[in-house]
Amino acid sequence: MQIKFVSPFKIIFIIGIVGLPIGIIVSIVSYFLGYKKDNLFEYFETMGKNKTDKETYKFWVEIFCVYPLFIFASFMELTCEILTIYYLNPFFVLMTNNLYYILTELNSFLLNLPNDELKIAHFLIAEFSEIFAFLGYIVYLEIIELNFCGINDKTMSNLEKKGDKKFKRLTNINLSELSFVEDDDEEETNKSLI
């Protein structure tokens, strides 16, 4: 039972309310400090400079279609992560982030096949490390169980089975002791009646 319950959607709302002013302040400060890469104001300036009469519709389509879709996608991503943490386990979020990283790196590697052996070696080492981490998450979260060398002895399903067996054994012992005590009580009442 949860004593202090906070709705996941309230948490998402608070993150949005707090994150918007912080993001704007960081953009303003970084713009005036000269950091032009990935800055909101720099982006709008370059969009305004590149806007011509023929491409005005691209500017407005990006403002009114792409941004709302991006905001909605970000909201859905955060909602899914918060609900995964709430209903399952934070390690499931790590596992999904790991899988996402594997797929995006594989996609970018296949689209931009490098000729440099060092980049290929770096990609292979990074991918194998991510794959091993993914397999580790799967085993840790008991999505797959390894049934050798006693590794699966302490998994949740085996612990539940052991608990059920112990409960049945204890209830059988207690029931037999209870019936023995009842038999003794009946014999004493029968003796007292005679």
MDTraj code that builds the backbone (N, CA, C; nanometers):
import mdtraj as md
import numpy as np

residues = "MET GLN ILE LYS PHE VAL SER PRO PHE LYS ILE ILE PHE ILE ILE GLY ILE VAL GLY LEU PRO ILE GLY ILE ILE VAL SER ILE VAL SER TYR PHE LEU GLY TYR LYS LYS ASP ASN LEU PHE GLU TYR PHE GLU THR MET GLY LYS ASN LYS THR ASP LYS GLU THR TYR LYS PHE TRP VAL GLU ILE PHE CYS VAL TYR PRO LEU PHE ILE PHE ALA SER PHE MET GLU LEU THR CYS GLU ILE LEU THR ILE TYR TYR LEU ASN PRO PHE PHE VAL LEU MET THR ASN ASN LEU TYR TYR ILE LEU THR GLU LEU ASN SER PHE LEU LEU ASN LEU PRO ASN ASP GLU LEU LYS ILE ALA HIS PHE LEU ILE ALA GLU PHE SER GLU ILE PHE ALA PHE LEU GLY TYR ILE VAL TYR LEU GLU ILE ILE GLU LEU ASN PHE CYS GLY ILE ASN ASP LYS THR MET SER ASN LEU GLU LYS LYS GLY ASP LYS LYS PHE LYS ARG LEU THR ASN ILE ASN LEU SER GLU LEU SER PHE VAL GLU ASP ASP ASP GLU GLU GLU THR ASN LYS SER LEU ILE".split()
xyz = np.array([
    [0.0845, -0.1176, 0.0000],
    [0.0000, 0.0000, 0.0000],
    [0.0885, 0.1231, 0.0000],
    [0.0486, 0.2203, -0.0802],
    [0.1285, 0.3409, -0.0902],
    [0.0714, 0.4472, 0.0022],
    [0.1572, 0.5006, 0.0863],
    [0.1114, 0.5996, 0.1834],
    [0.1010, 0.7363, 0.1188],
    [0.2067, 0.7778, 0.0487],
    [0.2071, 0.9088, -0.0167],
    [0.2054, 0.8862, -0.1671],
    [0.0883, 0.8764, -0.2254],
    [0.0741, 0.8481, -0.3677],
    [0.0807, 0.9782, -0.4465],
    [0.1640, 0.9793, -0.5503],
    [0.1711, 1.0907, -0.6445],
    [0.1441, 1.0319, -0.7816],
    [0.0486, 1.0884, -0.8508],
    [0.0125, 1.0381, -0.9827],
    [0.1301, 1.0528, -1.0791],
    [0.1538, 0.9518, -1.1643],
    [0.2607, 0.9646, -1.2636],
    [0.2385, 1.0817, -1.3580],
    [0.1136, 1.1114, -1.3886],
    [0.0853, 1.2218, -1.4793],
    [0.1120, 1.3572, -1.4120],
    [0.0957, 1.3636, -1.2815],
    [0.1313, 1.4850, -1.2084],
    [0.2826, 1.5062, -1.2129],
    [0.3592, 1.3973, -1.2015],
    [0.5045, 1.4064, -1.2114],
    [0.5450, 1.4569, -1.3501],
    [0.4815, 1.4044, -1.4551],
    [0.5115, 1.4478, -1.5917],
    [0.4773, 1.5956, -1.6093],
    [0.3649, 1.6382, -1.5547],
    [0.3244, 1.7783, -1.5637],
    [0.4251, 1.8687, -1.4927],
    [0.4702, 1.8281, -1.3751],
    [0.5677, 1.9078, -1.2997],
    [0.7008, 1.9142, -1.3746],
    [0.7420, 1.8021, -1.4351],
    [0.8655, 1.8023, -1.5139],
    [0.8542, 1.9015, -1.6295],
    [0.7386, 1.9040, -1.6958],
    [0.7185, 1.9982, -1.8062],
    [0.7167, 2.1427, -1.7607],
    [0.6476, 2.1704, -1.6509],
    [0.6377, 2.3073, -1.5994],
    [0.7739, 2.3585, -1.5534],
    [0.8511, 2.2736, -1.4887],
    [0.9832, 2.3147, -1.4404],
    [1.0845, 2.3175, -1.5554],
    [1.0737, 2.2225, -1.6487],
    [1.1712, 2.2111, -1.7568],
    [1.1635, 2.3222, -1.8598],
    [1.0435, 2.3750, -1.8867],
    [1.0290, 2.4802, -1.9879],
    [1.1050, 2.6069, -1.9506],
    [1.0853, 2.6650, -1.8320],
    [1.1626, 2.7862, -1.8006],
    [1.3134, 2.7604, -1.7909],
    [1.3506, 2.6442, -1.7384],
    [1.4934, 2.6132, -1.7290],
    [1.5542, 2.6025, -1.8685],
    [1.4838, 2.5368, -1.9600],
    [1.5330, 2.5249, -2.0972],
    [1.5458, 2.6598, -2.1661],
    [1.4496, 2.7483, -2.1460],
    [1.4560, 2.8815, -2.2072],
    [1.5714, 2.9624, -2.1479],
    [1.5879, 2.9562, -2.0165],
    [1.6974, 3.0297, -1.9518],
    [1.8329, 2.9791, -1.9996],
    [1.8484, 2.8483, -2.0103],
    [1.9745, 2.7909, -2.0582],
    [2.0008, 2.8311, -2.2018],
    [1.8969, 2.8348, -2.2866],
    [1.9137, 2.8779, -2.4257],
    [1.9574, 3.0234, -2.4330],
    [1.8960, 3.1094, -2.3527],
    [1.9318, 3.2523, -2.3533],
    [2.0765, 3.2713, -2.3075],
    [2.1133, 3.2068, -2.1980],
    [2.2492, 3.2228, -2.1442],
    [2.3519, 3.1681, -2.2430],
    [2.3271, 3.0514, -2.2991],
    [2.4238, 2.9931, -2.3925],
    [2.4327, 3.0737, -2.5215],
    [2.3230, 3.1353, -2.5626],
    [2.3252, 3.2190, -2.6834],
    [2.4134, 3.3417, -2.6617],
    [2.3992, 3.4056, -2.5475],
    [2.4791, 3.5244, -2.5205],
    [2.6243, 3.4917, -2.4855],
    [2.6509, 3.3689, -2.4438],
    [2.7889, 3.3276, -2.4182],
    [2.8601, 3.2844, -2.5463],
    [2.7860, 3.2772, -2.6559],
    [2.8464, 3.2447, -2.7844],
    [2.8367, 3.0993, -2.8239],
    [2.7675, 3.0189, -2.7473],
    [2.7502, 2.8776, -2.7827],
    [2.6345, 2.8687, -2.8809],
    [2.6657, 2.8535, -3.0073],
    [2.5631, 2.8595, -3.1117],
    [2.5113, 2.7227, -3.1538],
    [2.5796, 2.6169, -3.1159],
    [2.5370, 2.4840, -3.1592],
    [2.4198, 2.4373, -3.0731],
    [2.3172, 2.3837, -3.1361],
    [2.1985, 2.3310, -3.0686],
    [2.1299, 2.4356, -2.9809],
    [2.1227, 2.5570, -3.0288],
    [2.0589, 2.6641, -2.9535],
    [1.9279, 2.7006, -3.0212],
    [1.8248, 2.7202, -2.9427],
    [1.6909, 2.7487, -2.9962],
    [1.6882, 2.8794, -3.0734],
    [1.7482, 2.9845, -3.0174],
    [1.7453, 3.1153, -3.0832],
    [1.8276, 3.1151, -3.2115],
    [1.9406, 3.0490, -3.2104],
    [2.0223, 3.0377, -3.3311],
    [1.9467, 2.9619, -3.4398],
    [1.8730, 2.8613, -3.3998],
    [1.7945, 2.7829, -3.4951],
    [1.6895, 2.8697, -3.5628],
    [1.6176, 2.9505, -3.4854],
    [1.5157, 3.0372, -3.5449],
    [1.5785, 3.1458, -3.6322],
    [1.6956, 3.1947, -3.5943],
    [1.7639, 3.2938, -3.6779],
    [1.8029, 3.2345, -3.8126],
    [1.8604, 3.1149, -3.8119],
    [1.8995, 3.0520, -3.9387],
    [1.7775, 3.0149, -4.0218],
    [1.6700, 2.9775, -3.9569],
    [1.5469, 2.9486, -4.0325],
    [1.4939, 3.0759, -4.0979],
    [1.4989, 3.1886, -4.0257],
    [1.4527, 3.3156, -4.0816],
    [1.5402, 3.3627, -4.1951],
    [1.6719, 3.3420, -4.1861],
    [1.7628, 3.3843, -4.2932],
    [1.7462, 3.2982, -4.4169],
    [1.7232, 3.1700, -4.3985],
    [1.7104, 3.0777, -4.5111],
    [1.5722, 3.0820, -4.5750],
    [1.4809, 3.1516, -4.5124],
    [1.3435, 3.1556, -4.5631],
    [1.3370, 3.2473, -4.6854],
    [1.2894, 3.1921, -4.7952],
    [1.2648, 3.2709, -4.9166],
    [1.1163, 3.2674, -4.9448],
    [1.0764, 3.3423, -5.0429],
    [0.9328, 3.3473, -5.0756],
    [0.8800, 3.2108, -5.1194],
    [0.9634, 3.1324, -5.1899],
    [0.9187, 3.0019, -5.2380],
    [0.9153, 2.8981, -5.1262],
    [0.9987, 2.9146, -5.0275],
    [1.0087, 2.8148, -4.9212],
    [0.9444, 2.8609, -4.7915],
    [0.8568, 2.9588, -4.7964],
    [0.7912, 3.0072, -4.6756],
    [0.7042, 2.8980, -4.6133],
    [0.6423, 2.8165, -4.6982],
    [0.5552, 2.7111, -4.6453],
    [0.6341, 2.6100, -4.5611],
    [0.7617, 2.5842, -4.5965],
    [0.8433, 2.4905, -4.5190],
    [0.8643, 2.5421, -4.3769],
    [0.8848, 2.6741, -4.3679],
    [0.9032, 2.7356, -4.2367],
    [0.7792, 2.7156, -4.1509],
    [0.6618, 2.7442, -4.2072],
    [0.5375, 2.7343, -4.1304],
    [0.4979, 2.5892, -4.1038],
    [0.5277, 2.5005, -4.1984],
    [0.4994, 2.3582, -4.1752],
    [0.5841, 2.3067, -4.0598],
    [0.7105, 2.3497, -4.0572],
    [0.7975, 2.3045, -3.9481],
    [0.7512, 2.3606, -3.8147],
    [0.7072, 2.4856, -3.8150],
    [0.6627, 2.5479, -3.6898],
    [0.5333, 2.4845, -3.6399],
    [0.4363, 2.4633, -3.7276],
    [0.3035, 2.4196, -3.6830],
    [0.2778, 2.2704, -3.6947],
    [0.3633, 2.1966, -3.7638],
    [0.3425, 2.0508, -3.7738],
    [0.4529, 1.9715, -3.7040],
    [0.5772, 2.0062, -3.7338],
    [0.6881, 1.9264, -3.6813],
    [0.7026, 1.9454, -3.5301],
    [0.6957, 2.0695, -3.4833],
    [0.7121, 2.0938, -3.3398],
    [0.6027, 2.0298, -3.2554],
    [0.4750, 2.0447, -3.2912],
    [0.3738, 1.9741, -3.2105],
    [0.3912, 1.8219, -3.2112],
    [0.4305, 1.7656, -3.3258],
    [0.4541, 1.6216, -3.3310],
    [0.5735, 1.5819, -3.2439],
    [0.6782, 1.6651, -3.2449],
    [0.7948, 1.6374, -3.1608],
    [0.7578, 1.6474, -3.0130],
    [0.6788, 1.7484, -2.9773],
    [0.6366, 1.7648, -2.8379],
    [0.5517, 1.6457, -2.7942],
    [0.4604, 1.6017, -2.8812],
    [0.3760, 1.4872, -2.8487],
    [0.4591, 1.3598, -2.8346],
    [0.5566, 1.3399, -2.9258],
    [0.6413, 1.2205, -2.9178],
    [0.7253, 1.2220, -2.7904],
    [0.7757, 1.3390, -2.7527],
    [0.8541, 1.3487, -2.6284],
    [0.7665, 1.3214, -2.5072],
    [0.6435, 1.3724, -2.5105],
    [0.5493, 1.3465, -2.4007],
    [0.5198, 1.1974, -2.3884],
    [0.4966, 1.1316, -2.5007],
    [0.4671, 0.9883, -2.4978],
    [0.5879, 0.9078, -2.4501],
    [0.7087, 0.9482, -2.4904],
    [0.8286, 0.8782, -2.4447],
    [0.8438, 0.8904, -2.2929],
    [0.8274, 1.0118, -2.2410],
    [0.8386, 1.0323, -2.0963],
    [0.7280, 0.9586, -2.0212],
    [0.6071, 0.9603, -2.0761],
    [0.4953, 0.8899, -2.0128],
    [0.5220, 0.7398, -2.0062],
    [0.5702, 0.6826, -2.1159],
    [0.5998, 0.5391, -2.1163],
    [0.7111, 0.5053, -2.0178],
    [0.8129, 0.5907, -2.0085],
    [0.9209, 0.5641, -1.9132],
    [0.8708, 0.5720, -1.7688],
    [0.7912, 0.6746, -1.7382],
    [0.7398, 0.6895, -1.6009],
    [0.6481, 0.5722, -1.5661],
    [0.5605, 0.5325, -1.6582],
    [0.4701, 0.4209, -1.6300],
    [0.5443, 0.2872, -1.6220],
    [0.6524, 0.2726, -1.6994],
    [0.7341, 0.1521, -1.6883],
    [0.7998, 0.1453, -1.5514],
    [0.8514, 0.2576, -1.5046],
    [0.9116, 0.2609, -1.3712],
    [0.8061, 0.2339, -1.2653],
    [0.6865, 0.2898, -1.2833],
    [0.5807, 0.2762, -1.1825],
    [0.5289, 0.1328, -1.1742],
    [0.4997, 0.0719, -1.2901],
    [0.4371, -0.0597, -1.2891],
    [0.5371, -0.1755, -1.2903],
    [0.6547, -0.1554, -1.3471],
    [0.7486, -0.2666, -1.3587],
    [0.8710, -0.2439, -1.2714],
    [0.9740, -0.1818, -1.3305],
    [1.1018, -0.1711, -1.2620],
    [1.1863, -0.0716, -1.3408],
    [1.2694, 0.0096, -1.2770],
    [1.3552, 0.1015, -1.3529],
    [1.4524, 0.0299, -1.4465],
    [1.4853, -0.0941, -1.4168],
    [1.5776, -0.1658, -1.5031],
    [1.5165, -0.1955, -1.6398],
    [1.3840, -0.1999, -1.6498],
    [1.3209, -0.2175, -1.7800],
    [1.3460, -0.0953, -1.8677],
    [1.3511, 0.0234, -1.8081],
    [1.3820, 0.1441, -1.8854],
    [1.5258, 0.1378, -1.9353],
    [1.6180, 0.0916, -1.8501],
    [1.7567, 0.0766, -1.8938],
    [1.7663, -0.0229, -2.0092],
    [1.6886, -0.1308, -2.0003],
    [1.6924, -0.2310, -2.1055],
    [1.6389, -0.1742, -2.2375],
    [1.5304, -0.0983, -2.2322],
    [1.4761, -0.0408, -2.3559],
    [1.5695, 0.0653, -2.4133],
    [1.6343, 0.1450, -2.3272],
    [1.7320, 0.2416, -2.3765],
    [1.8503, 0.1716, -2.4414],
    [1.8915, 0.0607, -2.3838],
    [2.0010, -0.0175, -2.4391],
    [1.9647, -0.0721, -2.5766],
    [1.8453, -0.1264, -2.5893],
    [1.7992, -0.1797, -2.7171],
    [1.7875, -0.0688, -2.8208],
    [1.7380, 0.0477, -2.7791],
    [1.7270, 0.1631, -2.8694],
    [1.8652, 0.2041, -2.9193],
    [1.9633, 0.2079, -2.8294],
    [2.0987, 0.2460, -2.8685],
    [2.1565, 0.1454, -2.9672],
    [2.1345, 0.0169, -2.9442],
    [2.1849, -0.0858, -3.0359],
    [2.1276, -0.0652, -3.1754],
    [1.9968, -0.0442, -3.1829],
    [1.9328, -0.0315, -3.3137],
    [1.9708, 0.0974, -3.3859],
    [1.9807, 0.2097, -3.3141],
    [2.0168, 0.3353, -3.3807],
    [2.1616, 0.3329, -3.4287],
    [2.2512, 0.2765, -3.3483],
    [2.3912, 0.2679, -3.3917],
    [2.4055, 0.1744, -3.5115],
    [2.3327, 0.0647, -3.5114],
    [2.3369, -0.0273, -3.6249],
    [2.2814, 0.0397, -3.7500],
    [2.1725, 0.1136, -3.7342],
    [2.1123, 0.1841, -3.8468],
    [2.2074, 0.2890, -3.9037],
    [2.2680, 0.3702, -3.8185],
    [2.3595, 0.4737, -3.8680],
    [2.4844, 0.4118, -3.9304],
    [2.5299, 0.2990, -3.8765],
    [2.6467, 0.2320, -3.9341],
    [2.6144, 0.1771, -4.0728],
    [2.4965, 0.1170, -4.0879],
    [2.4608, 0.0595, -4.2178],
    [2.4315, 0.1670, -4.3220],
    [2.3796, 0.2813, -4.2800],
    [2.3532, 0.3889, -4.3759],
    [2.4811, 0.4609, -4.4178],
    [2.5786, 0.4700, -4.3291],
    [2.7048, 0.5383, -4.3579],
    [2.8198, 0.4401, -4.3389],
    [2.8322, 0.3448, -4.4294],
    [2.9369, 0.2440, -4.4151],
    [3.0748, 0.3091, -4.4251],
    [3.1510, 0.3064, -4.3160],
    [3.2838, 0.3679, -4.3209],
    [3.3868, 0.2728, -4.3818],
    [3.4914, 0.3322, -4.4422],
    [3.6001, 0.2527, -4.4978],
    [3.7157, 0.2398, -4.3993],
    [3.7127, 0.3186, -4.2950],
    [3.8195, 0.3193, -4.1959],
    [3.8066, 0.1974, -4.1038],
    [3.9134, 0.1235, -4.0883],
    [3.9107, 0.0029, -4.0053],
    [3.8923, 0.0372, -3.8585],
    [3.9452, 0.1518, -3.8173],
    [3.9328, 0.1923, -3.6772],
    [3.7862, 0.2192, -3.6406],
    [3.7125, 0.2833, -3.7319],
    [3.5706, 0.3102, -3.7057],
    [3.4899, 0.1804, -3.7029],
    [3.5259, 0.0878, -3.7887],
    [3.4564, -0.0413, -3.7902],
    [3.4848, -0.1169, -3.6606],
    [3.6098, -0.1169, -3.6170],
    [3.6452, -0.1848, -3.4923],
    [3.5740, -0.1189, -3.3732],
    [3.5691, 0.0138, -3.3737],
    [3.4992, 0.0854, -3.2648],
    [3.3517, 0.0491, -3.2638],
    [3.2905, 0.0430, -3.3809],
    [3.1483, 0.0064, -3.3891],
    [3.1255, -0.1349, -3.3367],
    [3.2104, -0.2286, -3.3770],
    [3.1923, -0.3678, -3.3340],
    [3.2099, -0.3833, -3.1833],
    [3.3110, -0.3181, -3.1279],
    [3.3327, -0.3272, -2.9831],
    [3.2162, -0.2644, -2.9077],
    [3.1696, -0.1478, -2.9549],
    [3.0568, -0.0804, -2.8885],
    [2.9296, -0.1640, -2.8982],
    [2.9053, -0.2237, -3.0139],
    [2.7845, -0.3041, -3.0309],
    [2.7897, -0.4313, -2.9459],
    [2.9049, -0.4971, -2.9424],
    [2.9149, -0.6180, -2.8597],
    [2.8978, -0.5854, -2.7115],
    [2.9511, -0.4737, -2.6682],
    [2.9321, -0.4369, -2.5267],
    [2.7855, -0.4083, -2.4974],
    [2.7166, -0.3434, -2.5906],
    [2.5737, -0.3165, -2.5708],
    [2.4919, -0.4460, -2.5745],
    [2.5299, -0.5373, -2.6613],
    [2.4585, -0.6655, -2.6691],
    [2.4786, -0.7459, -2.5399],
    [2.6003, -0.7469, -2.4869],
    [2.6253, -0.8164, -2.3603],
    [2.5480, -0.7509, -2.2455],
    [2.5409, -0.6184, -2.2466],
    [2.4625, -0.5492, -2.1434],
    [2.3147, -0.5848, -2.1565],
    [2.2644, -0.5918, -2.2794],
    [2.1246, -0.6282, -2.3029],
    [2.0965, -0.7699, -2.2523],
    [2.1875, -0.8627, -2.2818],
    [2.1701, -0.9995, -2.2327],
    [2.1743, -1.0035, -2.0800],
    [2.2605, -0.9224, -2.0209],
    [2.2657, -0.9143, -1.8751],
    [2.1352, -0.8624, -1.8165],
    [2.0759, -0.7609, -1.8794],
    [1.9462, -0.7094, -1.8331],
    [1.8388, -0.8167, -1.8428],
    [1.8400, -0.8911, -1.9535],
    [1.7382, -0.9943, -1.9727],
    [1.7489, -1.1020, -1.8646],
    [1.8713, -1.1422, -1.8310],
    [1.8897, -1.2446, -1.7276],
    [1.8539, -1.1863, -1.5909],
    [1.8975, -1.0631, -1.5635],
    [1.8714, -1.0024, -1.4323],
    [1.7219, -0.9818, -1.4089],
    [1.6492, -0.9427, -1.5132],
    [1.5057, -0.9201, -1.5000],
    [1.4249, -1.0491, -1.5114],
    [1.4942, -1.1610, -1.5255],
    [1.4345, -1.2939, -1.5305],
    [1.3378, -1.3110, -1.6468],
    [1.3696, -1.2440, -1.7579],
    [1.2924, -1.2664, -1.8802],
    [1.3308, -1.4026, -1.9369],
    [1.4596, -1.4338, -1.9299],
    [1.5039, -1.5703, -1.9578],
    [1.5722, -1.6232, -1.8318],
    [1.5616, -1.7520, -1.8098],
    [1.6229, -1.8149, -1.6935],
    [1.7305, -1.9120, -1.7404],
    [1.8441, -1.9047, -1.6771],
    [1.9535, -1.9964, -1.7087],
    [1.9431, -2.1154, -1.6136],
    [1.9162, -2.2336, -1.6701],
    [1.8900, -2.3529, -1.5892],
    [2.0113, -2.4440, -1.5793],
    [2.1239, -2.3904, -1.5346],
    [2.2415, -2.4729, -1.5137],
    [2.3225, -2.4162, -1.3975],
    [2.3989, -2.5038, -1.3350],
    [2.4886, -2.4687, -1.2233],
    [2.4144, -2.4007, -1.1078],
    [2.2874, -2.4260, -1.0941],
    [2.2118, -2.3685, -0.9832],
    [2.1869, -2.2194, -0.9953],
    [2.2013, -2.1651, -1.1151],
    [2.1824, -2.0209, -1.1337],
    [2.0364, -1.9820, -1.1128],
    [1.9453, -2.0722, -1.1475],
    [1.8028, -2.0385, -1.1382],
    [1.7422, -2.0691, -1.0015],
    [1.8230, -2.1041, -0.9012],
    [1.7689, -2.1384, -0.7692],
    [1.7011, -2.0199, -0.7008],
    [1.7515, -1.9015, -0.7219],
    [1.6983, -1.7851, -0.6509],
    [1.6137, -1.6946, -0.7401],
    [1.5597, -1.7485, -0.8488],
    [1.4701, -1.6683, -0.9316],
    [1.3337, -1.6592, -0.8637],
    [1.2564, -1.5621, -0.9056],
    [1.1277, -1.5364, -0.8409],
    [1.0338, -1.6554, -0.8525],
    [1.0292, -1.7181, -0.9700],
    [0.9376, -1.8313, -0.9875],
    [0.9780, -1.9494, -0.8988],
    [1.1072, -1.9774, -0.8902],
    [1.1516, -2.0884, -0.8040],
    [1.1319, -2.0572, -0.6568],
    [1.1538, -1.9328, -0.6169],
    [1.1294, -1.8948, -0.4777],
    [0.9812, -1.9081, -0.4416],
    [0.8937, -1.8726, -0.5367],
    [0.7499, -1.8888, -0.5126],
    [0.7129, -2.0364, -0.4987],
    [0.7712, -2.1209, -0.5829],
    [0.7439, -2.2652, -0.5728],
    [0.7914, -2.3210, -0.4387],
    [0.9123, -2.2801, -0.3977],
    [0.9644, -2.3263, -0.2685],
    [0.8780, -2.2766, -0.1540],
    [0.8323, -2.1521, -0.1637],
    [0.7454, -2.0969, -0.0598],
    [0.6134, -2.1712, -0.0517],
    [0.5554, -2.2049, -0.1681],
    [0.4303, -2.2804, -0.1689],
    [0.4489, -2.4195, -0.1081],
    [0.5605, -2.4867, -0.1431],
    [0.5860, -2.6200, -0.0869],
    [0.6026, -2.6124, 0.0647],
    [0.6778, -2.5122, 0.1109],
    [0.6997, -2.4988, 0.2547],
    [0.5693, -2.4671, 0.3261],
    [0.4866, -2.3827, 0.2650],
    [0.3575, -2.3488, 0.3252],
    [0.2691, -2.4720, 0.3354],
    [0.2657, -2.5521, 0.2297],
    [0.1840, -2.6740, 0.2321],
    [0.2359, -2.7716, 0.3376],
    [0.3685, -2.7839, 0.3463],
    [0.4267, -2.8750, 0.4446],
    [0.3938, -2.8281, 0.5864],
    [0.4076, -2.6979, 0.6118],
    [0.3772, -2.6459, 0.7454],
    [0.2288, -2.6573, 0.7786],
    [0.1421, -2.6338, 0.6816],
    [-0.0011, -2.6468, 0.7092],
    [-0.0386, -2.7926, 0.7329],
    [0.0257, -2.8854, 0.6620],
    [-0.0008, -3.0283, 0.6868],
    [0.0447, -3.0676, 0.8261],
    [0.1614, -3.0207, 0.8689],
    [0.2102, -3.0507, 1.0039],
    [0.1163, -2.9925, 1.1078],
    [0.0766, -2.8684, 1.0878],
    [-0.0126, -2.8033, 1.1841],
    [-0.1491, -2.8698, 1.1870],
    [-0.1995, -2.9131, 1.0725],
    [-0.3292, -2.9808, 1.0696],
    [-0.3216, -3.1157, 1.1403],
    [-0.2086, -3.1873, 1.1193],
    [-0.1976, -3.3178, 1.1861],
    [-0.1832, -3.2986, 1.3376],
    [-0.1091, -3.1982, 1.3823],
    [-0.0984, -3.1703, 1.5254],
    [-0.2333, -3.1273, 1.5811],
    [-0.3063, -3.0494, 1.5028],
    [-0.4367, -3.0030, 1.5468],
    [-0.5331, -3.1208, 1.5609],
    [-0.5297, -3.2126, 1.4653],
    [-0.6186, -3.3290, 1.4747],
    [-0.5778, -3.4179, 1.5920],
    [-0.4471, -3.4272, 1.6212],
    [-0.4000, -3.5047, 1.7359],
    [-0.4488, -3.4430, 1.8669],
    [-0.4414, -3.3113, 1.8753],
    [-0.4903, -3.2427, 1.9950],
    [-0.6403, -3.2612, 2.0095],
    [-0.7151, -3.2571, 1.9005],
    [-0.8596, -3.2763, 1.9062],
    [-0.8945, -3.4177, 1.9504],
    [-0.8150, -3.5157, 1.9024],
    [-0.8388, -3.6542, 1.9448],
    [-0.8168, -3.6701, 2.0950],
    [-0.7121, -3.6061, 2.1493],
    [-0.6856, -3.6112, 2.2935],
    [-0.7993, -3.5472, 2.3718],
    [-0.8500, -3.4332, 2.3202],
    [-0.9615, -3.3656, 2.3888],
    [-1.0857, -3.4534, 2.3899],
    [-1.1127, -3.5228, 2.2806],
    [-1.2293, -3.6100, 2.2741],
    [-1.2151, -3.7262, 2.3733],
    [-1.0955, -3.7825, 2.3830],
    [-1.0738, -3.8936, 2.4755],
    [-1.0934, -3.8472, 2.6202],
    [-1.0467, -3.7261, 2.6527],
    [-1.0625, -3.6743, 2.7885],
    [-1.2098, -3.6491, 2.8195],
    [-1.2844, -3.5975, 2.7234],
    [-1.4266, -3.5749, 2.7481],
    [-1.5010, -3.7071, 2.7617],
    [-1.4613, -3.8077, 2.6842],
    [-1.5231, -3.9393, 2.6961],
    [-1.4937, -4.0041, 2.8317],
    [-1.3708, -3.9888, 2.8820],
    [-1.3351, -4.0427, 3.0134],
    [-1.4141, -3.9732, 3.1261],
    [-1.4312, -3.8441, 3.1096],
    [-1.5026, -3.7711, 3.2147],
    [-1.6519, -3.8066, 3.2149],
    [-1.7026, -3.8474, 3.1011],
    [-1.8443, -3.8867, 3.0961],
    [-1.8643, -4.0247, 3.1582],
    [-1.7625, -4.1070, 3.1568],
    [-1.7776, -4.2422, 3.2104],
    [-1.7650, -4.2368, 3.3571],
])
top = md.Topology()
chain = top.add_chain()
for i, resn in enumerate(residues, 1):
    res = top.add_residue(resn, chain, resSeq=i)
    for name in ("N", "CA", "C"):
        top.add_atom(name, md.element.get_by_symbol(name[0]), res)
traj = md.Trajectory(xyz[None], top)
